[in-house]
């Protein structure tokens, strides 16, 4: 299969490319940019005039809900949502049912994803058996089955000795430990950011120190073990200050934030809007602004969708009783572009902001996951998204491909619409 994408503005942050030129794909690989390879005759052409041609997005946290939660979503529905969102590579947390703590379960998920044959699916294995924080999993066997790292999802480890042993083992075999920093006790059962708004609404709070106490512990264990850690969905300014210092110290550390936290604050809970019930909770405007700044200065390496589809039975409830989570695969690109557009800049800086933003959801995310993705370099896998950065669209739950229809951005008008998604050289979605 030979594909010619012509007249598009090619932006490849990994290689510093930002120019109007043609892209040539042969047998699922990028064959050339600019000038066609010798003897190239296209089987299919796409005119990308007025569109941006970029690497397919790499999402570091997308719950596909299989196995075990098919009533919330299926691989078919969520991978179709990924295609419509321009996401070609997905990293899946291990909190399925059963938990991804055995090689057979990982192999089954990978097999199901191959059958659906859309986005590239890469699971994280459970760090402890059943995510119970007691016995370590067989990390070597899980890696052979296809896991790219090990995580506890939203389940903190009560016994610090267990986390110490996990990090020692991971260091020995050069595995990455993915952790969302949260203290196991402080803020347990909380549903909103501990602040004046939660107090006025009578909602139980999750204080910022739940994140910072956990970060102090993780950093001490990293100093002791030398393990490589990826911190997931940081939510606070105080946490970012600690991370900035830890990176300056030289700890082997990467960081992502959820795209919702780039734009929203606890004030967006409004009158108990359960669509804004997220984990970690939406925090103050100061925290939101600190996250935005940390993306610019490099403290935060990547943006993820934190895609967590929730069905009506678990979402259409009083705020404190609703399940946390929101759909995000189809919003990741537009919300990332919105962050870039919101940066104060002139016309020249706008180009740099767009490239920076795309890097956070392509090559930087791929680097964290250790995957050969997020680039349009010659020889790379031909995973490509074509989008119109100016096209505006309304976020309507009924129009989302994801089985999860709930997002705090319902009713928002966003700029940036995917026109086509190419996976391994095949046009998997075209609008």
C-alpha positions in Angstrom: 0.0 0.0 0.0 1.4 3.4 -1.1 -0.2 6.5 0.3 0.5 10.1 -0.8 -0.5 12.9 1.6 0.0 16.2 -0.3 -0.1 19.9 0.4 -0.4 19.6 4.1 1.5 21.6 6.8 3.7 18.8 8.2 4.6 19.3 11.9 6.9 16.7 13.4 8.2 18.0 16.8 10.6 15.1 17.2 12.6 16.2 14.1 11.9 20.0 14.2 9.9 19.9 11.0 7.2 22.6 10.4 6.7 23.2 6.7 4.1 22.7 3.9 5.3 19.5 2.1 4.2 16.1 0.9 4.4 12.9 2.9 5.0 9.5 1.2 4.1 6.2 2.9 5.0 2.8 1.6 4.1 -0.6 3.3 3.1 1.0 6.6 6.3 3.1 7.0 7.2 6.8 6.3 9.2 6.6 3.0 9.9 10.2 2.4 9.0 13.9 3.1 9.0 16.5 0.4 10.3 14.5 -2.6 8.7 11.2 -3.6 10.9 8.1 -3.5 12.2 6.9 -6.8 9.5 4.9 -8.7 6.7 5.9 -6.2 3.2 5.6 -7.6 0.4 6.2 -5.1 -2.4 3.7 -4.5 -4.2 6.4 -2.6 -3.8 10.2 -2.3 -5.2 12.6 0.3 -5.2 16.3 -0.4 -4.3 17.9 3.0 -4.5 21.5 1.8 -5.3 23.7 4.8 -4.6 20.8 7.2 -1.9 20.0 9.7 -0.2 16.6 9.1 1.3 15.4 12.4 2.3 12.2 14.1 -0.6 10.2 15.5 -1.2 11.1 19.1 0.3 8.9 21.9 -2.1 8.8 25.0 -0.4 7.7 28.2 -3.7 6.9 30.1 -6.7 5.5 28.3 -9.0 3.0 30.1 -10.6 0.8 27.4 -12.7 -1.0 30.1 -11.9 -4.5 28.8 -11.8 -7.0 30.4 -14.6 -6.8 32.9 -16.3 -3.5 32.4 -17.8 -4.0 29.0 -21.1 -2.4 30.2 -19.1 0.9 30.4 -17.2 0.5 27.1 -15.7 -2.0 24.7 -12.5 -2.1 22.7 -14.5 -1.5 19.5 -16.2 1.7 20.8 -13.1 3.1 22.5 -10.7 2.4 19.6 -13.1 4.0 17.2 -13.1 7.0 19.6 -9.3 7.0 19.4 -9.5 7.0 15.6 -11.9 10.0 15.6 -9.5 11.8 18.1 -6.4 11.1 16.0 -4.9 8.9 18.8 -2.9 6.0 17.2 -1.1 4.7 20.3 -2.7 4.0 23.7 -1.3 3.0 27.1 -3.8 1.2 29.2 -3.8 1.2 33.1 -4.1 -2.3 34.7 -7.3 -1.7 36.7 -9.5 -4.0 34.7 -11.5 -6.9 36.0 -9.6 -9.1 36.4 -6.6 -6.9 37.1 -3.8 -7.2 34.5 -1.5 -9.1 36.8 -1.1 -12.4 34.8 0.5 -12.8 31.4 -2.6 -14.6 29.9 -4.8 -11.6 30.6 -2.3 -9.2 28.9 -2.0 -11.5 25.9 -5.8 -11.7 25.6 -6.1 -7.9 25.7 -3.3 -7.6 23.0 -5.0 -10.2 20.9 -8.4 -8.5 21.1 -6.8 -5.2 20.1 -5.1 -6.9 17.1 -8.5 -8.2 16.0 -10.1 -4.8 16.2 -7.0 -3.5 14.2 -7.1 0.2 14.9 -4.9 2.0 17.4 -1.8 0.4 18.9 -2.6 -0.8 22.4 0.1 -1.1 25.1 -0.9 -2.3 28.5 0.6 -1.5 31.9 1.0 -4.5 34.2 -0.1 -4.4 37.8 2.7 -3.6 40.2 1.2 -5.8 42.9 -1.1 -8.9 42.6 -4.7 -7.7 42.3 -3.5 -4.1 42.9 -3.7 -5.0 46.6 -0.3 -3.6 47.5 1.0 -6.8 49.1 2.7 -9.3 46.8 4.7 -8.2 43.7 3.6 -9.5 40.3 5.9 -11.5 38.0 7.1 -8.4 36.2 9.4 -10.3 33.8 6.6 -12.6 32.6 4.3 -9.6 32.2 6.9 -7.8 30.2 7.3 -10.8 27.9 3.5 -10.8 27.4 3.6 -7.1 26.3 3.5 -4.8 29.3 5.6 -1.6 28.9 5.6 -0.7 32.6 4.0 -1.3 35.9 1.4 0.7 37.8 -1.0 0.7 40.7 -3.7 2.7 38.9 -5.7 4.5 41.6 -4.7 2.0 44.4 -2.0 3.4 46.7 0.4 1.0 48.4 -0.1 1.0 52.2 3.2 -0.7 53.0 6.1 1.4 51.9 8.4 -1.7 52.1 6.4 -3.2 49.3 6.9 -0.1 47.1 10.6 -0.2 48.0 10.9 -3.8 46.9 9.0 -3.1 43.7 11.3 -0.2 42.8 14.4 -2.3 43.6 13.1 -5.1 41.3 12.2 -2.6 38.6 15.6 -1.0 38.7 17.3 -4.4 38.4 15.5 -5.1 35.1 15.2 -1.5 33.9 11.4 -1.4 34.1 9.5 1.9 34.6 7.2 2.2 37.6 4.1 4.4 36.9 2.7 6.0 40.0 0.0 8.5 40.7 1.2 10.1 43.9 -1.5 10.0 46.6 -1.3 9.3 50.3 -3.2 6.2 51.3 -4.9 7.9 54.2 -5.0 11.7 53.9 -7.9 12.6 51.6 -9.2 9.0 51.5 -12.9 9.1 50.5 -12.6 12.7 49.4 -14.4 13.8 46.2 -13.2 17.4 45.6 -10.2 19.7 46.2 -10.0 20.6 49.8 -10.7 24.3 49.7 -13.3 27.0 50.3 -15.5 25.7 47.5 -15.7 22.2 48.8 -16.4 23.6 52.3 -19.3 25.7 51.0 -20.7 22.8 49.0 -20.3 20.4 51.9 -18.1 18.0 49.9 -15.4 15.9 51.5 -12.0 17.2 50.5 -8.7 15.8 49.1 -5.9 18.2 50.3 -2.9 19.0 48.2 -0.7 17.4 50.8 -2.1 14.0 49.8 -0.1 14.5 46.7 3.0 16.1 48.2 3.4 13.6 51.0 3.4 10.8 48.5 5.9 12.6 46.3 8.3 13.0 49.2 8.1 9.2 49.8 8.5 8.3 46.1 11.6 10.6 45.8 13.2 9.1 48.9 12.7 5.6 47.5 14.1 6.7 44.1 17.2 8.1 45.8 17.7 4.7 47.5 17.0 2.5 44.5 17.8 4.5 41.4 14.5 3.3 39.9 12.9 5.1 36.9 9.5 6.5 37.8 6.8 8.1 35.7 4.4 10.3 37.7 0.9 10.2 36.4 -1.6 13.1 36.4 0.0 15.6 38.8 -2.6 18.2 39.9 -1.0 20.8 42.2 1.4 23.7 42.2 3.1 22.4 45.4 3.6 19.0 43.8 5.1 20.6 40.7 7.6 22.6 42.9 8.8 19.3 44.4 9.1 17.7 41.0 11.0 20.6 39.6 13.5 20.3 42.4 13.7 16.5 42.0 14.4 16.8 38.3 17.1 19.4 39.0 18.6 16.9 41.4 18.9 14.4 38.6 16.3 11.8 39.6 15.2 9.6 36.7 11.7 11.0 36.5 9.0 11.9 33.9 5.6 13.5 34.5 2.3 13.8 32.8 -0.9 15.8 33.5 -4.5 15.1 32.5 -5.8 17.4 29.8 -8.9 18.3 31.9 -6.6 19.8 34.6 -5.1 22.2 31.9 -8.3 24.1 31.6 -10.7 23.5 34.6 -10.6 24.3 38.3 -12.8 23.3 41.3 -15.0 26.2 40.4 -16.2 24.2 37.4 -18.0 21.8 39.7 -20.7 24.6 39.7 -23.9 23.3 41.2 -22.6 19.8 41.8 -22.0 18.8 38.2 -20.9 15.2 38.4 -19.3 15.4 35.0 -16.6 17.4 36.9 -16.0 14.5 39.4 -12.5 13.5 38.5 -9.5 11.7 40.0 -7.4 13.6 41.0 -9.9 16.3 41.7 -10.0 19.6 39.9 -7.9 22.0 42.0 -7.6 25.8 42.4 -6.9 28.3 39.7 -3.4 28.7 41.1 -2.8 25.0 40.6 -4.2 25.1 37.1 -2.0 28.0 36.1 1.0 26.2 37.6 0.3 23.2 35.4 0.2 25.4 32.3 3.5 27.0 33.2 5.1 23.7 34.0 4.3 22.4 30.5 6.2 25.4 29.0 9.3 25.1 31.2 9.5 21.3 30.8 8.7 20.2 34.3 5.7 18.4 32.8 6.7 16.1 30.0 3.4 15.0 28.5 -0.4 15.5 28.4 -2.7 12.5 28.6 -6.5 12.2 28.1 -7.0 10.2 31.3 -9.9 8.6 29.3 -12.2 6.9 31.8 -15.6 6.2 30.3 -18.4 6.0 32.9 -22.0 4.9 32.2 -25.1 6.8 33.1 -26.0 4.6 36.1 -22.7 5.5 37.8 -22.5 9.2 36.6 -26.0 10.6 36.9 -25.9 10.6 40.7 -25.3 13.2 43.4 -21.7 14.5 43.1 -20.3 12.7 46.1 -21.8 9.3 44.9 -20.9 9.6 41.2 -18.0 7.5 39.9 -15.0 9.7 39.0 -13.9 9.9 35.3 -14.6 11.5 32.0 -14.3 10.6 28.3 -11.2 12.2 26.8 -9.9 10.4 23.7 -11.9 12.5 21.2 -11.1 15.7 23.1 -7.3 15.3 23.7 -6.2 17.0 20.5 -8.6 19.9 20.6 -8.0 20.6 24.3 -4.2 20.4 23.8 -4.5 22.9 20.9 -6.6 25.2 23.1 -3.8 25.3 25.6 -1.4 26.3 22.9 -3.8 29.0 21.6 -4.2 30.3 25.2 -0.5 31.0 25.5 0.4 34.7 25.2 2.4 35.0 22.0 2.8 36.8 18.7 2.3 35.2 15.3 5.8 33.7 15.2 5.5 32.3 18.8 2.1 30.8 17.8 4.0 28.3 15.5 6.3 27.4 18.4 3.4 26.9 20.8 1.6 24.6 18.4 4.8 22.5 17.9 5.4 22.4 21.7 1.8 21.3 22.3 1.9 18.6 19.7 5.2 17.3 21.1 3.5 16.8 24.5 1.0 14.3 23.0 3.4 12.7 20.4 7.2 12.3 20.7 7.4 13.2 24.4 4.7 10.8 25.4 6.3 8.1 23.2 9.6 8.7 24.9 8.1 8.2 28.3 6.4 4.9 27.3 9.6 3.7 25.5 7.8 3.3 22.3 8.9 3.9 18.7 6.0 6.3 17.9 5.2 9.9 17.8 7.4 10.8 14.8 7.2 11.2 11.1 10.9 10.4 10.6 11.8 8.3 7.5 11.5 4.6 8.4 9.0 5.2 11.3 5.7 3.6 11.5 3.2 5.5 9.4 0.8 6.6 12.2 -0.4 10.0 11.2 -3.2 12.4 12.0 -4.6 15.1 9.6 -6.5 17.9 11.3 -8.0 21.3 10.6 -6.7 23.6 13.4 -9.4 26.2 12.6 -12.5 24.0 12.3 -14.7 24.5 15.3 -17.0 21.8 16.7 -19.4 21.4 19.5 -18.8 18.8 22.2 -22.0 16.8 22.1 -22.2 13.5 24.1 -24.5 11.9 21.5 -22.0 12.5 18.8 -19.0 11.0 20.6 -17.9 7.5 19.4 -16.9 6.5 22.9 -19.4 4.6 24.9 -18.7 7.1 27.7 -20.7 10.2 27.0 -19.7 12.2 30.1 -17.2 15.1 30.1 -17.1 18.4 31.9 -16.7 20.0 28.4 -20.2 19.1 27.2 -21.5 22.1 25.3 -18.1 23.7 24.7 -17.1 24.8 21.2 -13.5 23.7 20.5 -11.2 24.4 17.6 -9.3 21.5 15.9 -11.1 18.7 14.1 -9.6 15.5 12.9 -10.1 14.9 9.2 -8.2 11.6 8.8 -6.3 9.1 10.9 -3.7 6.8 9.4 -2.5 3.7 11.4 0.4 1.6 10.1 -0.1 3.2 6.6 -3.8 2.4 6.4 -6.5 5.1 6.5 -8.4 4.0 9.5 -10.7 7.0 9.8 -11.6 9.8 7.3 -14.2 12.5 7.9 
